[in-house]
Amino acid sequence: MIPQNFKDILSNTDNAGFYQTLALIFFMLFFVALVIYVFSRPKKYYKEEEEAPLSDDQDDDDFNLKN
């Protein structure tokens, strides 16, 4: 039988439960690490990023079409 999709490939193996558990642990660790990274950044970093769209940059003057 030729597998039609990825689900058929993993569901017919002996270690399907192991692969599913491993994938779940991997993605949970990724998102936990991402949350820890975001909360470990200093507040100053987010303040600067928060005000970035409102700040006037001198470099953007080249893109204006004013004569």
PDBQT receptor file of N, H, CA, C and O in Angstrom, charges set to zero:
ATOM      1  N   MET A   1       0.842  -1.182   0.000  1.00  0.00    +0.000 N 
ATOM      2  CA  MET A   1       0.000   0.000   0.000  1.00  0.00    +0.000 C 
ATOM      3  C   MET A   1       0.890   1.250   0.000  1.00  0.00    +0.000 C 
ATOM      4  O   MET A   1       1.825   1.357   0.794  1.00  0.00    +0.000 OA
ATOM      5  N   ILE A   2       0.595   2.157  -0.870  1.00  0.00    +0.000 N 
ATOM      6  H   ILE A   2      -0.164   2.069  -1.515  1.00  0.00    +0.000 HD
ATOM      7  CA  ILE A   2       1.337   3.408  -0.970  1.00  0.00    +0.000 C 
ATOM      8  C   ILE A   2       0.688   4.420  -0.031  1.00  0.00    +0.000 C 
ATOM      9  O   ILE A   2      -0.513   4.670  -0.136  1.00  0.00    +0.000 OA
ATOM     10  N   PRO A   3       1.463   5.010   0.890  1.00  0.00    +0.000 N 
ATOM     11  CA  PRO A   3       0.868   6.001   1.801  1.00  0.00    +0.000 C 
ATOM     12  C   PRO A   3       0.411   7.238   1.039  1.00  0.00    +0.000 C 
ATOM     13  O   PRO A   3       1.119   7.736   0.163  1.00  0.00    +0.000 OA
ATOM     14  N   GLN A   4      -0.765   7.725   1.374  1.00  0.00    +0.000 N 
ATOM     15  H   GLN A   4      -1.341   7.321   2.085  1.00  0.00    +0.000 HD
ATOM     16  CA  GLN A   4      -1.334   8.869   0.678  1.00  0.00    +0.000 C 
ATOM     17  C   GLN A   4      -0.927  10.198   1.303  1.00  0.00    +0.000 C 
ATOM     18  O   GLN A   4      -0.888  11.217   0.613  1.00  0.00    +0.000 OA
ATOM     19  N   ASN A   5      -0.627  10.201   2.586  1.00  0.00    +0.000 N 
ATOM     20  H   ASN A   5      -0.658   9.373   3.146  1.00  0.00    +0.000 HD
ATOM     21  CA  ASN A   5      -0.232  11.446   3.232  1.00  0.00    +0.000 C 
ATOM     22  C   ASN A   5       0.678  11.141   4.421  1.00  0.00    +0.000 C 
ATOM     23  O   ASN A   5       0.964   9.982   4.723  1.00  0.00    +0.000 OA
ATOM     24  N   PHE A   6       1.119  12.186   5.074  1.00  0.00    +0.000 N 
ATOM     25  H   PHE A   6       0.887  13.127   4.829  1.00  0.00    +0.000 HD
ATOM     26  CA  PHE A   6       2.057  12.060   6.186  1.00  0.00    +0.000 C 
ATOM     27  C   PHE A   6       1.437  11.313   7.366  1.00  0.00    +0.000 C 
ATOM     28  O   PHE A   6       2.135  10.599   8.086  1.00  0.00    +0.000 OA
ATOM     29  N   LYS A   7       0.138  11.474   7.562  1.00  0.00    +0.000 N 
ATOM     30  H   LYS A   7      -0.429  12.054   6.977  1.00  0.00    +0.000 HD
ATOM     31  CA  LYS A   7      -0.550  10.798   8.661  1.00  0.00    +0.000 C 
ATOM     32  C   LYS A   7      -0.481   9.278   8.487  1.00  0.00    +0.000 C 
ATOM     33  O   LYS A   7      -0.305   8.555   9.467  1.00  0.00    +0.000 OA
ATOM     34  N   ASP A   8      -0.616   8.795   7.270  1.00  0.00    +0.000 N 
ATOM     35  H   ASP A   8      -0.759   9.383   6.474  1.00  0.00    +0.000 HD
ATOM     36  CA  ASP A   8      -0.536   7.358   7.021  1.00  0.00    +0.000 C 
ATOM     37  C   ASP A   8       0.852   6.816   7.317  1.00  0.00    +0.000 C 
ATOM     38  O   ASP A   8       0.990   5.691   7.798  1.00  0.00    +0.000 OA
ATOM     39  N   ILE A   9       1.868   7.597   7.038  1.00  0.00    +0.000 N 
ATOM     40  H   ILE A   9       1.755   8.510   6.647  1.00  0.00    +0.000 HD
ATOM     41  CA  ILE A   9       3.243   7.147   7.273  1.00  0.00    +0.000 C 
ATOM     42  C   ILE A   9       3.496   6.976   8.765  1.00  0.00    +0.000 C 
ATOM     43  O   ILE A   9       4.045   5.956   9.183  1.00  0.00    +0.000 OA
ATOM     44  N   LEU A  10       3.103   7.961   9.576  1.00  0.00    +0.000 N 
ATOM     45  H   LEU A  10       2.657   8.789   9.236  1.00  0.00    +0.000 HD
ATOM     46  CA  LEU A  10       3.370   7.881  11.017  1.00  0.00    +0.000 C 
ATOM     47  C   LEU A  10       2.423   6.949  11.757  1.00  0.00    +0.000 C 
ATOM     48  O   LEU A  10       2.803   6.379  12.779  1.00  0.00    +0.000 OA
ATOM     49  N   SER A  11       1.230   6.782  11.279  1.00  0.00    +0.000 N 
ATOM     50  H   SER A  11       0.921   7.245  10.448  1.00  0.00    +0.000 HD
ATOM     51  CA  SER A  11       0.280   5.955  12.020  1.00  0.00    +0.000 C 
ATOM     52  C   SER A  11       0.551   4.468  11.839  1.00  0.00    +0.000 C 
ATOM     53  O   SER A  11       0.072   3.663  12.639  1.00  0.00    +0.000 OA
ATOM     54  N   ASN A  12       1.291   4.082  10.827  1.00  0.00    +0.000 N 
ATOM     55  H   ASN A  12       1.680   4.735  10.177  1.00  0.00    +0.000 HD
ATOM     56  CA  ASN A  12       1.553   2.671  10.580  1.00  0.00    +0.000 C 
ATOM     57  C   ASN A  12       2.882   2.194  11.147  1.00  0.00    +0.000 C 
ATOM     58  O   ASN A  12       3.240   1.031  10.963  1.00  0.00    +0.000 OA
ATOM     59  N   THR A  13       3.614   3.048  11.822  1.00  0.00    +0.000 N 
ATOM     60  H   THR A  13       3.323   3.993  11.972  1.00  0.00    +0.000 HD
ATOM     61  CA  THR A  13       4.893   2.631  12.389  1.00  0.00    +0.000 C 
ATOM     62  C   THR A  13       4.709   2.134  13.812  1.00  0.00    +0.000 C 
ATOM     63  O   THR A  13       3.699   2.411  14.459  1.00  0.00    +0.000 OA
ATOM     64  N   ASP A  14       5.687   1.407  14.277  1.00  0.00    +0.000 N 
ATOM     65  H   ASP A  14       6.507   1.183  13.751  1.00  0.00    +0.000 HD
ATOM     66  CA  ASP A  14       5.623   0.865  15.634  1.00  0.00    +0.000 C 
ATOM     67  C   ASP A  14       5.837   1.943  16.688  1.00  0.00    +0.000 C 
ATOM     68  O   ASP A  14       5.322   1.831  17.800  1.00  0.00    +0.000 OA
ATOM     69  N   ASN A  15       6.584   2.974  16.354  1.00  0.00    +0.000 N 
ATOM     70  H   ASN A  15       7.003   3.065  15.451  1.00  0.00    +0.000 HD
ATOM     71  CA  ASN A  15       6.923   4.016  17.314  1.00  0.00    +0.000 C 
ATOM     72  C   ASN A  15       6.134   5.299  17.086  1.00  0.00    +0.000 C 
ATOM     73  O   ASN A  15       6.643   6.381  17.377  1.00  0.00    +0.000 OA
ATOM     74  N   ALA A  16       4.929   5.214  16.582  1.00  0.00    +0.000 N 
ATOM     75  H   ALA A  16       4.516   4.334  16.346  1.00  0.00    +0.000 HD
ATOM     76  CA  ALA A  16       4.143   6.409  16.275  1.00  0.00    +0.000 C 
ATOM     77  C   ALA A  16       3.889   7.239  17.539  1.00  0.00    +0.000 C 
ATOM     78  O   ALA A  16       3.980   8.465  17.494  1.00  0.00    +0.000 OA
ATOM     79  N   GLY A  17       3.577   6.600  18.646  1.00  0.00    +0.000 N 
ATOM     80  H   GLY A  17       3.502   5.604  18.683  1.00  0.00    +0.000 HD
ATOM     81  CA  GLY A  17       3.343   7.315  19.891  1.00  0.00    +0.000 C 
ATOM     82  C   GLY A  17       4.588   8.036  20.370  1.00  0.00    +0.000 C 
ATOM     83  O   GLY A  17       4.507   9.145  20.899  1.00  0.00    +0.000 OA
ATOM     84  N   PHE A  18       5.733   7.411  20.185  1.00  0.00    +0.000 N 
ATOM     85  H   PHE A  18       5.799   6.510  19.755  1.00  0.00    +0.000 HD
ATOM     86  CA  PHE A  18       6.993   8.031  20.583  1.00  0.00    +0.000 C 
ATOM     87  C   PHE A  18       7.271   9.285  19.764  1.00  0.00    +0.000 C 
ATOM     88  O   PHE A  18       7.680  10.305  20.318  1.00  0.00    +0.000 OA
ATOM     89  N   TYR A  19       7.054   9.222  18.449  1.00  0.00    +0.000 N 
ATOM     90  H   TYR A  19       6.722   8.394  17.999  1.00  0.00    +0.000 HD
ATOM     91  CA  TYR A  19       7.276  10.380  17.591  1.00  0.00    +0.000 C 
ATOM     92  C   TYR A  19       6.325  11.522  17.933  1.00  0.00    +0.000 C 
ATOM     93  O   TYR A  19       6.731  12.684  17.921  1.00  0.00    +0.000 OA
ATOM     94  N   GLN A  20       5.087  11.213  18.232  1.00  0.00    +0.000 N 
ATOM     95  H   GLN A  20       4.757  10.269  18.242  1.00  0.00    +0.000 HD
ATOM     96  CA  GLN A  20       4.123  12.240  18.597  1.00  0.00    +0.000 C 
ATOM     97  C   GLN A  20       4.498  12.897  19.916  1.00  0.00    +0.000 C 
ATOM     98  O   GLN A  20       4.402  14.116  20.052  1.00  0.00    +0.000 OA
ATOM     99  N   THR A  21       4.917  12.107  20.876  1.00  0.00    +0.000 N 
ATOM    100  H   THR A  21       4.995  11.116  20.765  1.00  0.00    +0.000 HD
ATOM    101  CA  THR A  21       5.341  12.639  22.165  1.00  0.00    +0.000 C 
ATOM    102  C   THR A  21       6.591  13.488  22.015  1.00  0.00    +0.000 C 
ATOM    103  O   THR A  21       6.702  14.548  22.631  1.00  0.00    +0.000 OA
ATOM    104  N   LEU A  22       7.523  13.032  21.209  1.00  0.00    +0.000 N 
ATOM    105  H   LEU A  22       7.433  12.171  20.709  1.00  0.00    +0.000 HD
ATOM    106  CA  LEU A  22       8.754  13.777  20.975  1.00  0.00    +0.000 C 
ATOM    107  C   LEU A  22       8.449  15.116  20.304  1.00  0.00    +0.000 C 
ATOM    108  O   LEU A  22       9.037  16.132  20.674  1.00  0.00    +0.000 OA
ATOM    109  N   ALA A  23       7.557  15.135  19.342  1.00  0.00    +0.000 N 
ATOM    110  H   ALA A  23       7.079  14.309  19.041  1.00  0.00    +0.000 HD
ATOM    111  CA  ALA A  23       7.191  16.378  18.670  1.00  0.00    +0.000 C 
ATOM    112  C   ALA A  23       6.503  17.335  19.641  1.00  0.00    +0.000 C 
ATOM    113  O   ALA A  23       6.777  18.535  19.618  1.00  0.00    +0.000 OA
ATOM    114  N   LEU A  24       5.623  16.828  20.487  1.00  0.00    +0.000 N 
ATOM    115  H   LEU A  24       5.400  15.854  20.507  1.00  0.00    +0.000 HD
ATOM    116  CA  LEU A  24       4.939  17.663  21.469  1.00  0.00    +0.000 C 
ATOM    117  C   LEU A  24       5.928  18.288  22.443  1.00  0.00    +0.000 C 
ATOM    118  O   LEU A  24       5.840  19.480  22.740  1.00  0.00    +0.000 OA
ATOM    119  N   ILE A  25       6.864  17.495  22.938  1.00  0.00    +0.000 N 
ATOM    120  H   ILE A  25       6.936  16.528  22.697  1.00  0.00    +0.000 HD
ATOM    121  CA  ILE A  25       7.873  18.010  23.872  1.00  0.00    +0.000 C 
ATOM    122  C   ILE A  25       8.745  19.065  23.189  1.00  0.00    +0.000 C 
ATOM    123  O   ILE A  25       9.058  20.095  23.785  1.00  0.00    +0.000 OA
ATOM    124  N   PHE A  26       9.133  18.810  21.943  1.00  0.00    +0.000 N 
ATOM    125  H   PHE A  26       8.878  17.973  21.458  1.00  0.00    +0.000 HD
ATOM    126  CA  PHE A  26       9.965  19.762  21.212  1.00  0.00    +0.000 C 
ATOM    127  C   PHE A  26       9.258  21.109  21.064  1.00  0.00    +0.000 C 
ATOM    128  O   PHE A  26       9.854  22.150  21.340  1.00  0.00    +0.000 OA
ATOM    129  N   PHE A  27       8.004  21.102  20.635  1.00  0.00    +0.000 N 
ATOM    130  H   PHE A  27       7.520  20.256  20.411  1.00  0.00    +0.000 HD
ATOM    131  CA  PHE A  27       7.295  22.359  20.428  1.00  0.00    +0.000 C 
ATOM    132  C   PHE A  27       6.976  23.057  21.743  1.00  0.00    +0.000 C 
ATOM    133  O   PHE A  27       6.979  24.287  21.796  1.00  0.00    +0.000 OA
ATOM    134  N   MET A  28       6.706  22.316  22.788  1.00  0.00    +0.000 N 
ATOM    135  H   MET A  28       6.704  21.317  22.744  1.00  0.00    +0.000 HD
ATOM    136  CA  MET A  28       6.464  22.949  24.091  1.00  0.00    +0.000 C 
ATOM    137  C   MET A  28       7.736  23.607  24.606  1.00  0.00    +0.000 C 
ATOM    138  O   MET A  28       7.688  24.718  25.134  1.00  0.00    +0.000 OA
ATOM    139  N   LEU A  29       8.872  22.934  24.460  1.00  0.00    +0.000 N 
ATOM    140  H   LEU A  29       8.912  22.032  24.031  1.00  0.00    +0.000 HD
ATOM    141  CA  LEU A  29      10.143  23.525  24.886  1.00  0.00    +0.000 C 
ATOM    142  C   LEU A  29      10.462  24.777  24.082  1.00  0.00    +0.000 C 
ATOM    143  O   LEU A  29      10.978  25.751  24.631  1.00  0.00    +0.000 OA
ATOM    144  N   PHE A  30      10.163  24.762  22.796  1.00  0.00    +0.000 N 
ATOM    145  H   PHE A  30       9.744  23.971  22.350  1.00  0.00    +0.000 HD
ATOM    146  CA  PHE A  30      10.396  25.932  21.958  1.00  0.00    +0.000 C 
ATOM    147  C   PHE A  30       9.581  27.122  22.450  1.00  0.00    +0.000 C 
ATOM    148  O   PHE A  30      10.123  28.218  22.590  1.00  0.00    +0.000 OA
ATOM    149  N   PHE A  31       8.295  26.931  22.715  1.00  0.00    +0.000 N 
ATOM    150  H   PHE A  31       7.854  26.041  22.601  1.00  0.00    +0.000 HD
ATOM    151  CA  PHE A  31       7.454  28.047  23.132  1.00  0.00    +0.000 C 
ATOM    152  C   PHE A  31       7.758  28.499  24.555  1.00  0.00    +0.000 C 
ATOM    153  O   PHE A  31       7.642  29.688  24.853  1.00  0.00    +0.000 OA
ATOM    154  N   VAL A  32       8.137  27.601  25.427  1.00  0.00    +0.000 N 
ATOM    155  H   VAL A  32       8.231  26.635  25.186  1.00  0.00    +0.000 HD
ATOM    156  CA  VAL A  32       8.539  27.997  26.773  1.00  0.00    +0.000 C 
ATOM    157  C   VAL A  32       9.825  28.826  26.698  1.00  0.00    +0.000 C 
ATOM    158  O   VAL A  32       9.957  29.837  27.388  1.00  0.00    +0.000 OA
ATOM    159  N   ALA A  33      10.768  28.396  25.861  1.00  0.00    +0.000 N 
ATOM    160  H   ALA A  33      10.661  27.574  25.300  1.00  0.00    +0.000 HD
ATOM    161  CA  ALA A  33      12.009  29.155  25.696  1.00  0.00    +0.000 C 
ATOM    162  C   ALA A  33      11.726  30.529  25.086  1.00  0.00    +0.000 C 
ATOM    163  O   ALA A  33      12.365  31.513  25.460  1.00  0.00    +0.000 OA
ATOM    164  N   LEU A  34      10.793  30.601  24.169  1.00  0.00    +0.000 N 
ATOM    165  H   LEU A  34      10.275  29.802  23.866  1.00  0.00    +0.000 HD
ATOM    166  CA  LEU A  34      10.428  31.878  23.568  1.00  0.00    +0.000 C 
ATOM    167  C   LEU A  34       9.817  32.821  24.596  1.00  0.00    +0.000 C 
ATOM    168  O   LEU A  34      10.136  34.010  24.604  1.00  0.00    +0.000 OA
ATOM    169  N   VAL A  35       8.951  32.318  25.453  1.00  0.00    +0.000 N 
ATOM    170  H   VAL A  35       8.692  31.352  25.446  1.00  0.00    +0.000 HD
ATOM    171  CA  VAL A  35       8.339  33.141  26.504  1.00  0.00    +0.000 C 
ATOM    172  C   VAL A  35       9.405  33.618  27.482  1.00  0.00    +0.000 C 
ATOM    173  O   VAL A  35       9.392  34.778  27.895  1.00  0.00    +0.000 OA
ATOM    174  N   ILE A  36      10.321  32.741  27.854  1.00  0.00    +0.000 N 
ATOM    175  H   ILE A  36      10.332  31.799  27.519  1.00  0.00    +0.000 HD
ATOM    176  CA  ILE A  36      11.403  33.130  28.768  1.00  0.00    +0.000 C 
ATOM    177  C   ILE A  36      12.280  34.201  28.123  1.00  0.00    +0.000 C 
ATOM    178  O   ILE A  36      12.689  35.150  28.792  1.00  0.00    +0.000 OA
ATOM    179  N   TYR A  37      12.566  34.059  26.852  1.00  0.00    +0.000 N 
ATOM    180  H   TYR A  37      12.233  33.288  26.308  1.00  0.00    +0.000 HD
ATOM    181  CA  TYR A  37      13.372  35.061  26.144  1.00  0.00    +0.000 C 
ATOM    182  C   TYR A  37      12.673  36.417  26.118  1.00  0.00    +0.000 C 
ATOM    183  O   TYR A  37      13.307  37.445  26.357  1.00  0.00    +0.000 OA
ATOM    184  N   VAL A  38      11.390  36.426  25.834  1.00  0.00    +0.000 N 
ATOM    185  H   VAL A  38      10.876  35.591  25.640  1.00  0.00    +0.000 HD
ATOM    186  CA  VAL A  38      10.651  37.691  25.753  1.00  0.00    +0.000 C 
ATOM    187  C   VAL A  38      10.600  38.375  27.107  1.00  0.00    +0.000 C 
ATOM    188  O   VAL A  38      10.801  39.587  27.193  1.00  0.00    +0.000 OA
ATOM    189  N   PHE A  39      10.334  37.622  28.164  1.00  0.00    +0.000 N 
ATOM    190  H   PHE A  39      10.170  36.638  28.094  1.00  0.00    +0.000 HD
ATOM    191  CA  PHE A  39      10.239  38.238  29.482  1.00  0.00    +0.000 C 
ATOM    192  C   PHE A  39      11.594  38.581  30.089  1.00  0.00    +0.000 C 
ATOM    193  O   PHE A  39      11.656  39.353  31.046  1.00  0.00    +0.000 OA
ATOM    194  N   SER A  40      12.672  38.032  29.561  1.00  0.00    +0.000 N 
ATOM    195  H   SER A  40      12.622  37.405  28.784  1.00  0.00    +0.000 HD
ATOM    196  CA  SER A  40      13.993  38.352  30.101  1.00  0.00    +0.000 C 
ATOM    197  C   SER A  40      14.585  39.610  29.470  1.00  0.00    +0.000 C 
ATOM    198  O   SER A  40      15.585  40.129  29.967  1.00  0.00    +0.000 OA
ATOM    199  N   ARG A  41      13.994  40.108  28.394  1.00  0.00    +0.000 N 
ATOM    200  H   ARG A  41      13.182  39.686  27.991  1.00  0.00    +0.000 HD
ATOM    201  CA  ARG A  41      14.474  41.336  27.763  1.00  0.00    +0.000 C 
ATOM    202  C   ARG A  41      14.192  42.521  28.684  1.00  0.00    +0.000 C 
ATOM    203  O   ARG A  41      13.168  42.542  29.366  1.00  0.00    +0.000 OA
ATOM    204  N   PRO A  42      15.088  43.505  28.709  1.00  0.00    +0.000 N 
ATOM    205  CA  PRO A  42      14.849  44.677  29.565  1.00  0.00    +0.000 C 
ATOM    206  C   PRO A  42      13.686  45.518  29.036  1.00  0.00    +0.000 C 
ATOM    207  O   PRO A  42      13.392  45.520  27.840  1.00  0.00    +0.000 OA
ATOM    208  N   LYS A  43      13.046  46.219  29.940  1.00  0.00    +0.000 N 
ATOM    209  H   LYS A  43      13.285  46.217  30.911  1.00  0.00    +0.000 HD
ATOM    210  CA  LYS A  43      11.902  47.064  29.571  1.00  0.00    +0.000 C 
ATOM    211  C   LYS A  43      12.321  48.166  28.605  1.00  0.00    +0.000 C 
ATOM    212  O   LYS A  43      11.528  48.605  27.773  1.00  0.00    +0.000 OA
ATOM    213  N   LYS A  44      13.562  48.610  28.718  1.00  0.00    +0.000 N 
ATOM    214  H   LYS A  44      14.206  48.254  29.394  1.00  0.00    +0.000 HD
ATOM    215  CA  LYS A  44      14.059  49.664  27.830  1.00  0.00    +0.000 C 
ATOM    216  C   LYS A  44      14.012  49.221  26.366  1.00  0.00    +0.000 C 
ATOM    217  O   LYS A  44      13.716  50.026  25.483  1.00  0.00    +0.000 OA
ATOM    218  N   TYR A  45      14.299  47.963  26.114  1.00  0.00    +0.000 N 
ATOM    219  H   TYR A  45      14.539  47.309  26.831  1.00  0.00    +0.000 HD
ATOM    220  CA  TYR A  45      14.261  47.430  24.745  1.00  0.00    +0.000 C 
ATOM    221  C   TYR A  45      12.864  47.586  24.153  1.00  0.00    +0.000 C 
ATOM    222  O   TYR A  45      12.721  48.022  23.010  1.00  0.00    +0.000 OA
ATOM    223  N   TYR A  46      11.851  47.240  24.909  1.00  0.00    +0.000 N 
ATOM    224  H   TYR A  46      11.967  46.887  25.837  1.00  0.00    +0.000 HD
ATOM    225  CA  TYR A  46      10.488  47.330  24.402  1.00  0.00    +0.000 C 
ATOM    226  C   TYR A  46      10.031  48.778  24.294  1.00  0.00    +0.000 C 
ATOM    227  O   TYR A  46       9.224  49.101  23.421  1.00  0.00    +0.000 OA
ATOM    228  N   LYS A  47      10.524  49.651  25.154  1.00  0.00    +0.000 N 
ATOM    229  H   LYS A  47      11.179  49.389  25.863  1.00  0.00    +0.000 HD
ATOM    230  CA  LYS A  47      10.165  51.063  25.081  1.00  0.00    +0.000 C 
ATOM    231  C   LYS A  47      10.693  51.667  23.779  1.00  0.00    +0.000 C 
ATOM    232  O   LYS A  47       9.992  52.426  23.109  1.00  0.00    +0.000 OA
ATOM    233  N   GLU A  48      11.926  51.327  23.430  1.00  0.00    +0.000 N 
ATOM    234  H   GLU A  48      12.495  50.711  23.975  1.00  0.00    +0.000 HD
ATOM    235  CA  GLU A  48      12.495  51.817  22.178  1.00  0.00    +0.000 C 
ATOM    236  C   GLU A  48      11.734  51.272  20.971  1.00  0.00    +0.000 C 
ATOM    237  O   GLU A  48      11.492  52.007  20.013  1.00  0.00    +0.000 OA
ATOM    238  N   GLU A  49      11.360  50.012  21.004  1.00  0.00    +0.000 N 
ATOM    239  H   GLU A  49      11.557  49.415  21.782  1.00  0.00    +0.000 HD
ATOM    240  CA  GLU A  49      10.618  49.411  19.900  1.00  0.00    +0.000 C 
ATOM    241  C   GLU A  49       9.202  49.970  19.815  1.00  0.00    +0.000 C 
ATOM    242  O   GLU A  49       8.641  50.107  18.728  1.00  0.00    +0.000 OA
ATOM    243  N   GLU A  50       8.638  50.288  20.964  1.00  0.00    +0.000 N 
ATOM    244  H   GLU A  50       9.094  50.177  21.847  1.00  0.00    +0.000 HD
ATOM    245  CA  GLU A  50       7.285  50.840  21.012  1.00  0.00    +0.000 C 
ATOM    246  C   GLU A  50       7.213  52.202  20.333  1.00  0.00    +0.000 C 
ATOM    247  O   GLU A  50       6.222  52.520  19.677  1.00  0.00    +0.000 OA
ATOM    248  N   GLU A  51       8.251  52.998  20.488  1.00  0.00    +0.000 N 
ATOM    249  H   GLU A  51       9.057  52.740  21.021  1.00  0.00    +0.000 HD
ATOM    250  CA  GLU A  51       8.257  54.349  19.943  1.00  0.00    +0.000 C 
ATOM    251  C   GLU A  51       8.884  54.435  18.555  1.00  0.00    +0.000 C 
ATOM    252  O   GLU A  51       8.967  55.529  17.997  1.00  0.00    +0.000 OA
ATOM    253  N   ALA A  52       9.318  53.343  17.994  1.00  0.00    +0.000 N 
ATOM    254  H   ALA A  52       9.251  52.455  18.447  1.00  0.00    +0.000 HD
ATOM    255  CA  ALA A  52       9.994  53.363  16.697  1.00  0.00    +0.000 C 
ATOM    256  C   ALA A  52       9.130  53.922  15.571  1.00  0.00    +0.000 C 
ATOM    257  O   ALA A  52       9.643  54.710  14.776  1.00  0.00    +0.000 OA
ATOM    258  N   PRO A  53       7.859  53.568  15.453  1.00  0.00    +0.000 N 
ATOM    259  CA  PRO A  53       7.072  54.129  14.348  1.00  0.00    +0.000 C 
ATOM    260  C   PRO A  53       6.828  55.630  14.478  1.00  0.00    +0.000 C 
ATOM    261  O   PRO A  53       6.518  56.281  13.480  1.00  0.00    +0.000 OA
ATOM    262  N   LEU A  54       6.958  56.192  15.663  1.00  0.00    +0.000 N 
ATOM    263  H   LEU A  54       7.210  55.663  16.473  1.00  0.00    +0.000 HD
ATOM    264  CA  LEU A  54       6.679  57.599  15.883  1.00  0.00    +0.000 C 
ATOM    265  C   LEU A  54       7.913  58.480  15.770  1.00  0.00    +0.000 C 
ATOM    266  O   LEU A  54       7.794  59.701  15.662  1.00  0.00    +0.000 OA
ATOM    267  N   SER A  55       9.080  57.887  15.792  1.00  0.00    +0.000 N 
ATOM    268  H   SER A  55       9.177  56.896  15.880  1.00  0.00    +0.000 HD
ATOM    269  CA  SER A  55      10.293  58.689  15.778  1.00  0.00    +0.000 C 
ATOM    270  C   SER A  55      10.596  59.169  14.359  1.00  0.00    +0.000 C 
ATOM    271  O   SER A  55      10.277  58.500  13.376  1.00  0.00    +0.000 OA
ATOM    272  N   ASP A  56      11.212  60.331  14.281  1.00  0.00    +0.000 N 
ATOM    273  H   ASP A  56      11.471  60.875  15.080  1.00  0.00    +0.000 HD
ATOM    274  CA  ASP A  56      11.613  60.886  12.997  1.00  0.00    +0.000 C 
ATOM    275  C   ASP A  56      13.034  60.448  12.695  1.00  0.00    +0.000 C 
ATOM    276  O   ASP A  56      13.953  60.703  13.473  1.00  0.00    +0.000 OA
ATOM    277  N   ASP A  57      13.203  59.797  11.577  1.00  0.00    +0.000 N 
ATOM    278  H   ASP A  57      12.457  59.589  10.946  1.00  0.00    +0.000 HD
ATOM    279  CA  ASP A  57      14.530  59.373  11.157  1.00  0.00    +0.000 C 
ATOM    280  C   ASP A  57      15.014  60.287  10.048  1.00  0.00    +0.000 C 
ATOM    281  O   ASP A  57      14.252  60.648   9.151  1.00  0.00    +0.000 OA
ATOM    282  N   GLN A  58      16.280  60.658  10.113  1.00  0.00    +0.000 N 
ATOM    283  H   GLN A  58      16.899  60.365  10.841  1.00  0.00    +0.000 HD
ATOM    284  CA  GLN A  58      16.856  61.502   9.074  1.00  0.00    +0.000 C 
ATOM    285  C   GLN A  58      17.102  60.709   7.795  1.00  0.00    +0.000 C 
ATOM    286  O   GLN A  58      17.133  61.287   6.709  1.00  0.00    +0.000 OA
ATOM    287  N   ASP A  59      17.275  59.408   7.907  1.00  0.00    +0.000 N 
ATOM    288  H   ASP A  59      17.250  58.938   8.790  1.00  0.00    +0.000 HD
ATOM    289  CA  ASP A  59      17.546  58.576   6.739  1.00  0.00    +0.000 C 
ATOM    290  C   ASP A  59      16.337  58.450   5.817  1.00  0.00    +0.000 C 
ATOM    291  O   ASP A  59      16.500  58.189   4.625  1.00  0.00    +0.000 OA
ATOM    292  N   ASP A  60      15.136  58.628   6.343  1.00  0.00    +0.000 N 
ATOM    293  H   ASP A  60      15.003  58.840   7.312  1.00  0.00    +0.000 HD
ATOM    294  CA  ASP A  60      13.925  58.462   5.543  1.00  0.00    +0.000 C 
ATOM    295  C   ASP A  60      13.635  59.668   4.664  1.00  0.00    +0.000 C 
ATOM    296  O   ASP A  60      12.713  59.616   3.849  1.00  0.00    +0.000 OA
ATOM    297  N   ASP A  61      14.398  60.762   4.801  1.00  0.00    +0.000 N 
ATOM    298  H   ASP A  61      15.146  60.804   5.463  1.00  0.00    +0.000 HD
ATOM    299  CA  ASP A  61      14.141  61.954   4.002  1.00  0.00    +0.000 C 
ATOM    300  C   ASP A  61      14.411  61.718   2.519  1.00  0.00    +0.000 C 
ATOM    301  O   ASP A  61      13.852  62.414   1.672  1.00  0.00    +0.000 OA
ATOM    302  N   ASP A  62      15.257  60.748   2.198  1.00  0.00    +0.000 N 
ATOM    303  H   ASP A  62      15.711  60.182   2.886  1.00  0.00    +0.000 HD
ATOM    304  CA  ASP A  62      15.566  60.468   0.803  1.00  0.00    +0.000 C 
ATOM    305  C   ASP A  62      14.361  59.908   0.054  1.00  0.00    +0.000 C 
ATOM    306  O   ASP A  62      14.303  60.006  -1.171  1.00  0.00    +0.000 OA
ATOM    307  N   PHE A  63      13.412  59.332   0.755  1.00  0.00    +0.000 N 
ATOM    308  H   PHE A  63      13.459  59.252   1.751  1.00  0.00    +0.000 HD
ATOM    309  CA  PHE A  63      12.274  58.700   0.116  1.00  0.00    +0.000 C 
ATOM    310  C   PHE A  63      11.091  59.655  -0.083  1.00  0.00    +0.000 C 
ATOM    311  O   PHE A  63      10.108  59.293  -0.730  1.00  0.00    +0.000 OA
ATOM    312  N   ASN A  64      11.176  60.852   0.460  1.00  0.00    +0.000 N 
ATOM    313  H   ASN A  64      11.974  61.147   0.986  1.00  0.00    +0.000 HD
ATOM    314  CA  ASN A  64      10.101  61.819   0.282  1.00  0.00    +0.000 C 
ATOM    315  C   ASN A  64      10.185  62.420  -1.124  1.00  0.00    +0.000 C 
ATOM    316  O   ASN A  64      11.274  62.564  -1.680  1.00  0.00    +0.000 OA
ATOM    317  N   LEU A  65       9.055  62.762  -1.679  1.00  0.00    +0.000 N 
ATOM    318  H   LEU A  65       8.170  62.646  -1.228  1.00  0.00    +0.000 HD
ATOM    319  CA  LEU A  65       9.018  63.318  -3.015  1.00  0.00    +0.000 C 
ATOM    320  C   LEU A  65       8.911  64.838  -3.003  1.00  0.00    +0.000 C 
ATOM    321  O   LEU A  65       8.505  65.435  -4.000  1.00  0.00    +0.000 OA
ATOM    322  N   LYS A  66       9.267  65.463  -1.899  1.00  0.00    +0.000 N 
ATOM    323  H   LYS A  66       9.597  64.978  -1.089  1.00  0.00    +0.000 HD
ATOM    324  CA  LYS A  66       9.217  66.938  -1.800  1.00  0.00    +0.000 C 
ATOM    325  C   LYS A  66      10.376  67.544  -2.571  1.00  0.00    +0.000 C 
ATOM    326  O   LYS A  66      11.489  67.020  -2.559  1.00  0.00    +0.000 OA
ATOM    327  N   ASN A  67      10.103  68.648  -3.238  1.00  0.00    +0.000 N 
ATOM    328  H   ASN A  67       9.199  69.074  -3.248  1.00  0.00    +0.000 HD
ATOM    329  CA  ASN A  67      11.160  69.347  -3.983  1.00  0.00    +0.000 C 
ATOM    330  C   ASN A  67      11.645  70.536  -3.216  1.00  0.00    +0.000 C 
ATOM    331  O   ASN A  67      12.534  71.250  -3.681  1.00  0.00    +0.000 OA
TER     332      ASN A  67
